Amino acid sequence: MNEILEKASEETAPNAPTLTQAFWYWLKLGLISFGGPAGQIAIMHKDLVEDKRWISEKRFLHALNYCMVLPGPEAQQLATYIGWLMHKTRGGLIAGGLFVLPSLFILMGLSYIYMRFGNTPVVAGVLYGIKPAVVAIVLFAAYRIGSRTLKNKALWAIAAASFLAITLLKLPFPLIVGLAALIGYLGSLFAPEFFSGSGGHQTADKSYGKAVIDDDTPTPAHAHFSWRGLVKFLAIGIALWLAGMVALSAVYGWQAVYTQMAWFFTKAALLTFGGAYAVLPYVVQGAVTHYAWLTPTQMMDGLALGETTPGPLIIVVAFVGFVGGWQHAAIYSPLISAVIAAGVVTFFTFLPSFIFIFMGAPFIESTKNNLKLNAPLTAITAAVVGVIVAMALFFALQVFWPNKAAIDWLALLAAALGFIALFKFKVSTIRLIGAFALLGLAHSFLHL
């Protein structure tokens, strides 16, 4: 009898969620979305496709394919896409906004504790334990992306060249991305067999029952593509960006920290192909080396804190803004300056993500075909692997060889164990961070 009722339930689509019901779900997701983009996408798939059946497997993966092609945090963009598909623009704003805001507030709280109490034994001990875990996580990210991407010698060569370009030649990340795209384009003309890989997720025929937005559900009226709609959202995006830049320039001047952060993180937002780990080297080059908003050690600490919060990992840019604003406060108190800077950085980092979805999603809905990365994007992804390895090396030097003094063999051993835990035992990121934080705390007490 239960099997008959269950089958009947699967053959009938559930009731469409109200905007209020969707609001509470997106808020919950923003508070529990640990584990990086892979973990966050898995949570959404389990909740929205398998359990709630708000969207079908095919439509979910169709949206994800588009988000993977875009620069920006794909999990946050996927939430924005699904929220938009269900409840128009306001649904997208709620879904994407709640994916970011909880992590922003949590990270600002952690950043305040870090700036006020970072030298206390408890906080210093926790950070000492987390840093080797972060090195292991970044190395594992390079392995994971590389295992999917580097399918032939040409792509391996691009990854190696990008590593050398950023470590030895000190070339800027945007130039490396541009050169990789050019190589991929030329490769598609003269050696397409080396650049035919796809970074997209393939659709599957698996069904979990009828969904609110099912495979054959007609496209909602608001989701129909029109050039007028595309131009409208492009104009809105440009207007919001210009309004922010003009306001900051008028109030503080072009050379002010807030204005320069807005300009720098706008560029960073447009270069995040490959996810947060890919753009972090560019952030390090700019925020640490060029602008000196924070030190390499502080950048490493920020990434450690970012790994402990839910939401997109790229929210670590809010830490960069907070610390930079705190240390370069000219008009306001350090705390007020830090909060303003964190808000500025977050706004200009995530604004393009929303505009890309609202502009492009109607076209994607009109195609109903799987999107695949073309040759330039395949080459960019290969270059990203080399850049991530370079970033891991940069962080490793800060952790294992602090102040260019003696090598910290304990931290080196901890990072090796962390990588083994991720690779062999599939330990989740948040559990690894938590365990290493406790070990670091114990270490600090033993050395008091």
DRENTOR-411757 format. One line per 4 residues: their letters; for each residue z, x, y of C-alpha. Coordinates in steps of 0.5 Angstrom, whole numbers. Layout:
N
a	Z,X,Y  ...
This chain:
448
mnei	0,0,0  2,6,5  -5,9,3  -9,3,5
leka	-5,2,12  -6,9,13  -13,9,12  -14,2,16
seet	-11,6,22  -15,12,21  -21,7,21  -19,4,28
apna	-18,8,34  -11,8,37  -10,5,44  -13,10,50
ptlt	-7,13,53  -5,11,60  -5,16,66  3,16,66
qafw	3,17,58  -2,23,59  2,26,65  8,26,60
ywlk	4,30,55  1,35,60  8,36,63  11,37,56
lgli	5,42,54  6,46,60  13,47,58  12,49,51
sfgg	5,53,51  7,59,49  3,64,44  -3,66,49
pagq	-10,62,49  -11,62,42  -4,59,41  -5,54,46
iaim	-11,51,44  -8,50,37  -3,46,40  -8,42,44
hkdl	-12,41,37  -6,39,33  -3,34,38  -10,31,41
vedk	-15,31,35  -10,31,29  -4,27,31  -5,23,38
rwis	-13,22,36  -15,22,44  -21,26,42  -25,28,36
ekrf	-26,34,33  -33,35,35  -32,33,42  -26,38,43
lhal	-30,44,40  -36,42,45  -31,42,51  -28,49,48
nycm	-35,52,48  -36,51,55  -29,53,57  -31,60,53
vlpg	-37,61,57  -33,60,64  -29,66,67  -22,64,68
peaq	-16,62,63  -20,58,57  -14,54,55  -12,51,62
qlat	-20,49,63  -20,46,56  -14,42,59  -17,40,65
yigw	-23,38,62  -20,33,57  -16,30,62  -22,29,67
lmhk	-26,26,61  -20,21,60  -18,20,67  -23,22,72
trgg	-22,28,77  -14,26,78  -13,26,70  -16,33,71
liag	-12,36,76  -6,33,73  -7,36,66  -10,43,69
glfv	-4,43,74  2,42,70  -1,47,65  0,52,71
lpsl	6,50,75  12,50,70  10,57,68  9,59,76
film	16,56,77  19,60,71  16,66,73  18,66,80
glsy	25,65,78  25,71,73  21,75,78  27,73,83
iymr	32,76,78  28,82,77  28,84,84  35,82,85
fgnt	38,85,79  33,89,75  37,95,75  43,92,72
pvva	44,94,64  43,87,62  36,86,65  34,93,64
gvly	36,93,57  32,87,56  26,90,59  26,96,55
gikp	26,92,49  20,88,51  15,93,54  14,96,47
avva	12,89,44  7,88,50  4,95,48  3,92,41
ivlf	1,85,44  -5,88,48  -7,93,42  -7,87,38
aayr	-11,83,43  -16,89,43  -17,89,35  -17,81,35
igsr	-23,81,40  -26,87,37  -26,84,30  -30,78,33
tlkn	-35,82,37  -37,89,35  -41,87,30  -46,93,30
kalw	-47,100,33  -50,97,40  -44,93,41  -39,99,39
aiaa	-43,103,44  -42,99,50  -34,98,48  -34,106,48
asfl	-38,107,54  -33,102,58  -27,105,55  -30,112,58
aitl	-32,109,64  -25,106,67  -21,112,64  -25,118,66
lklp	-30,116,71  -25,111,74  -31,106,75  -29,99,78
fpli	-28,93,73  -33,89,77  -39,95,76  -37,95,69
vgla	-38,88,68  -45,88,72  -47,94,68  -45,91,61
alig	-49,84,63  -55,88,65  -55,92,58  -54,85,55
ylgs	-60,82,58  -65,88,57  -62,88,50  -64,81,49
lfap	-71,83,51  -72,89,47  -67,89,41  -65,82,41
effs	-62,83,34  -56,87,37  -54,81,42  -55,75,38
gsgg	-47,74,36  -44,68,39  -37,68,42  -37,60,42
hqta	-33,56,37  -37,52,32  -37,45,31  -34,42,24
dksy	-35,36,21  -28,35,19  -25,28,22  -18,26,23
gkav	-20,19,24  -23,15,29  -21,18,36  -21,14,43
iddd	-26,19,45  -30,19,39  -37,23,37  -41,17,38
tptp	-37,14,44  -41,13,50  -40,18,56  -36,15,61
ahah	-39,13,68  -35,18,72  -38,24,67  -45,22,68
fswr	-49,28,71  -52,28,78  -54,33,82  -50,30,88
glvk	-44,30,84  -45,38,83  -46,39,90  -40,35,92
flai	-35,39,88  -38,45,90  -38,44,97  -30,41,96
gial	-29,48,93  -32,52,98  -29,48,103  -22,49,100
wlag	-23,56,99  -25,57,107  -20,53,109  -15,57,106
mval	-18,64,108  -19,62,115  -12,59,116  -9,66,113
savy	-13,70,117  -12,66,123  -4,66,122  -3,73,119
gwqa	-9,77,121  -15,79,116  -11,86,114  -4,82,112
vytq	-2,82,105  -3,75,104  -10,75,106  -12,81,102
mawf	-8,78,96  -12,71,97  -19,75,98  -17,80,92
ftka	-15,75,87  -21,70,89  -25,76,86  -21,77,80
allt	-22,69,78  -29,70,78  -29,76,73  -24,74,68
fgga	-29,73,62  -25,75,56  -19,72,58  -13,75,62
yavl	-13,81,58  -20,83,60  -18,82,68  -11,85,68
pyvv	-15,92,68  -18,90,75  -11,87,77  -8,94,76
qgav	-14,98,79  -13,93,85  -6,91,86  -3,98,84
thya	-8,103,85  -11,101,91  -7,96,95  0,99,92
wltp	3,92,92  7,94,86  8,100,82  6,102,75
tqmm	13,101,72  13,94,76  6,92,73  9,93,66
dgla	15,89,67  11,84,70  7,83,64  13,83,60
lget	16,77,64  9,74,63  9,74,56  16,70,56
tpgp	13,64,60  9,58,57  2,57,60  -4,62,61
liiv	-2,69,61  -6,70,68  0,67,71  3,74,71
vafv	-1,75,78  4,70,81  9,76,79  4,81,83
gfvg	4,77,89  12,75,89  13,83,88  8,85,93
gwqh	11,80,98  18,82,97  16,89,98  12,88,104
aaiy	15,83,108  14,83,115  15,77,118  20,73,114
spli	26,75,109  24,78,102  25,72,98  21,67,103
savi	15,72,103  15,73,96  15,66,95  9,65,100
aagv	5,71,97  6,68,89  4,61,92  -2,64,95
vtff	-4,68,89  -4,62,84  -8,58,89  -14,63,90
tflp	-13,65,82  -14,58,79  -18,54,85  -25,56,81
sfif	-22,54,74  -22,47,77  -28,47,81  -32,50,75
ifmg	-30,44,70  -31,39,75  -38,41,77  -40,43,70
apfi	-37,38,65  -41,32,67  -47,37,65  -44,39,59
estk	-43,32,57  -50,30,58  -52,35,53  -48,34,47
nnlk	-50,41,44  -46,47,42  -46,52,48  -47,60,45
lnap	-46,66,49  -52,69,51  -54,76,50  -51,79,57
ltai	-44,75,56  -44,78,49  -45,85,52  -39,83,57
taav	-35,81,51  -36,88,48  -35,92,54  -28,88,55
vgvi	-26,91,48  -26,98,51  -23,96,58  -17,92,54
vama	-16,99,50  -16,103,56  -11,98,59  -6,99,53
lffa	-7,106,54  -5,106,61  1,101,59  3,106,53
lqvf	3,112,58  8,108,62  13,106,56  12,112,52
wpnk	12,118,57  16,115,63  16,120,69  12,125,65
aaid	18,127,62  20,127,55  17,122,50  21,116,48
wlal	20,116,41  24,110,40  19,106,44  13,109,40
laaa	16,107,34  18,100,36  11,99,39  8,101,32
lgfi	13,96,28  11,91,33  3,92,32  5,91,24
alfk	9,85,25  3,82,29  -3,84,24  0,84,17
fkvs	6,79,18  3,74,23  9,74,27  8,69,34
tirl	8,73,40  14,69,43  18,71,37  16,78,37
igaf	18,78,45  25,75,43  27,79,38  25,86,42
allg	29,83,48  35,82,43  34,89,41  33,92,48
lahs	40,89,50  43,92,44  41,98,46  43,98,53
flhl	50,96,50  50,102,46  49,107,51  53,104,56
